[in-house]
């Protein structure tokens, strides 16, 4: 997944992120603004997981989104 494209199309991706990590508020999603490292940090904070676990979840999310495109 190209995170530069995600940043450029954040409004479209925001709903998918919210569907996956439902605890995020709209304000939190706005602050993420398509930045992968920011998303990772928010997942760690909101869900109380390690950085490795947050990265694992993001990678799984990326695979799912990529599959949906094809």
C-alpha positions in Angstrom: 0.0 0.0 0.0 1.3 3.4 -1.0 0.9 5.7 2.1 1.5 8.8 0.0 -1.7 7.8 -1.9 -3.5 7.2 1.4 -2.6 10.7 2.6 -3.9 12.1 -0.7 -7.1 10.2 -0.4 -7.5 10.2 3.3 -11.2 11.1 3.3 -11.9 7.8 1.4 -9.6 5.7 3.6 -10.8 7.2 6.8 -14.0 5.1 6.8 -12.0 1.9 6.3 -9.7 2.8 9.2 -12.8 3.7 11.4 -14.4 0.3 10.4 -11.2 -1.5 11.5 -10.3 0.5 14.6 -13.7 1.7 15.8 -12.5 3.3 19.0 -11.0 6.3 17.1 -12.9 9.5 17.3 -13.3 11.7 14.2 -10.7 14.1 15.6 -8.2 11.4 16.1 -8.7 10.3 12.5 -8.2 13.8 11.3 -4.9 14.1 13.2 -3.7 10.8 11.6 -4.4 12.4 8.2 -3.1 9.3 6.4 0.3 9.2 8.2 1.2 5.5 8.9 3.4 6.3 11.9 0.7 8.5 13.4 -1.8 5.6 12.9 0.6 3.2 14.6 1.0 5.5 17.6 -2.8 6.0 17.9 -3.4 2.2 17.8 -0.9 1.7 20.5 -2.5 4.4 22.7 -6.1 3.5 22.0 -5.8 -0.3 22.2 -2.9 -0.6 24.7 -0.8 -2.7 22.3 2.9 -2.8 21.6 4.4 -1.1 18.6 5.0 -4.5 17.0 1.4 -5.5 17.5 0.2 -2.2 16.0 2.5 -2.7 13.0 1.1 -6.2 12.6 -2.5 -4.9 12.6 -1.6 -2.2 10.1 0.0 -4.8 7.8 -3.1 -7.0 8.0 -5.2 -4.0 7.2 -3.1 -3.1 4.2 -3.4 -6.6 2.8 -7.2 -6.5 3.3 -7.5 -3.1 1.5 -5.2 -4.3 -1.3 -7.4 -7.4 -1.8 -10.5 -5.3 -2.0 -9.1 -3.3 -4.8 -8.6 -6.3 -7.0 
